[in-house]
Amino acid sequence: MDESEDPSVMFLKSTRFWIQRVFVPIVVCIGVGGNTVTVMVLTRKRMRCSTNIYLTALAVADIIYLLFVFVLSFAVYDNINDRKYELFWRFFGLTHWLCDAASNASVWLTVSFTLERYIAVCHPIKGKVLCTENRAKIIITGITIFCILSTLSTTFEYELAMKEKCIRNCTQEELKNRQHVPEGSVNNNSEVSKDRTEHANLVPTGKLITNDTSDNDTCCLKKFTVSTVLTNLGKNKNYKIFISWFPALCFALIPLILIATFNCFLVHAVYKSQSRRRKMTNSQETVSMSNENRITVMLIGVVFLFLICQTPTASFLIYSNFYEAEDLATENIHRALGNIFNFLVNINAATNFIMYCILSKKYRTTFRTLFCGRKKNRQDTLILTDTRTRYTSCNNGFRRNASEYHTPRNLETQSLTSIPRSKSLMTRPPGKAKSSDINL
């Protein structure tokens, strides 16, 4: 069977095209834009709290992850191995490292704010001491350092590799043209010819390479390709075992168990809180409990989205460590499934802000104030500009514009500085006012 007709090959090619070349750019654009808006909203003064600090750090980590995922998606393009894209392959290991670090940081940030919300809801007295903004910043810093250092070896797994191959032999016309080169320009025994032969690897793609090492003149059109290969570290058996199990346990299995466990506690706490709320008579306590529940419900939604998108990837990582691909067809299927499961992680990183918009009233209010309120503020500025005082030669050099008295703000100022309308209030001595003098 032709390799191009193999179902596993077709499956791999289709996932690479649709996911890496079609869907990933769309998701990256949506995710980067949405997470940028989230950072702008959550960093407002009225939104400051320990939970929102975690969510801000999560949005930043998702932005970094999505950007580097988009860069890595270039590896599936047909002409990416051309020599003009050498810079991409030279920094391939570094890009892979930063992408893994940001993804792993997102996982543990989700664990952190889930645990923080559990303490705040189920142990409110301890929560006032433990769930503070400074403590959140310290934990975020620790997670960032840990994820960067734990994935640092990734950048040393790859090294640049150049390959050359002869696409086709020269035609008779090309060979004839080469033979009619002016005398003295090519000398079989000259240092120029020797240098040209030794540095054939440095000729750009598509150049005509000549070999004058025999009596028979031959030439071929060579193509240079650039890619990466595993270094000695990447080929080390013990390192491969470690690097396959460590992320599967530290960034997949353990975080998922912790998140699922504490999320169950949160769901139970919200259910009990709703039951108590129905029995309450104090309206102020009811409002306070409602605000806490809104935050908790929003985080539960974020965690559920995380579990749905991350569980397939975590399960696949653990499965791959037990069952390695024994043939090429199985390996192609594993790669195709890896593309699909990684795309779910991309969706998770790109859609958290949608959960905030749906489940957080305060987020929506702050969003409208931040973006939709700017137009109103510009209109108020124009009105104030039209109603400013202008310098004239009468009335001690100042004259009020007539339009000043048409705005609600200036009417309010006028009511504070002008003569009262009720004459009885001016003539009646203090303390003798009647209720009829005040119009409600």
Secondary structure by P-SEA (a helix, b strand, c coil): ccccccaaaaaaaaaaaaaccccaaaaaaaaaaaaaaaaaaaaccccccaaaaaaaaaaaaaaaaaaaaaaaccccccccccccaaaaaaaaaaaaaaaaaaaaaaaaaaaaaaaaaaaaaccaaaaaccccaaaaaaaaaaaaaaaaaaaccccccbbbbbbbbbcccccaaaaaaaaaccccccccccaaaaaaaaaccccccbbbbbbccccbbbbbbbbbbbbcccccccccaaaaaaaaaaaaccccaaaaaaaaaaaaaaaaaaaaaaaaaaacccaaaaaaaaaaaaaaaaaaaaaaaaaaacaaaaaaaaaaaacccccaaaaaaaaaaaaaaaaaaaaaaccaaaaaaaccaaaaaaaaaaccaaaaaaaaaaaaaaaccccccccccbbbbccccccaaaaaaaaacccccccccccccccccccccccc
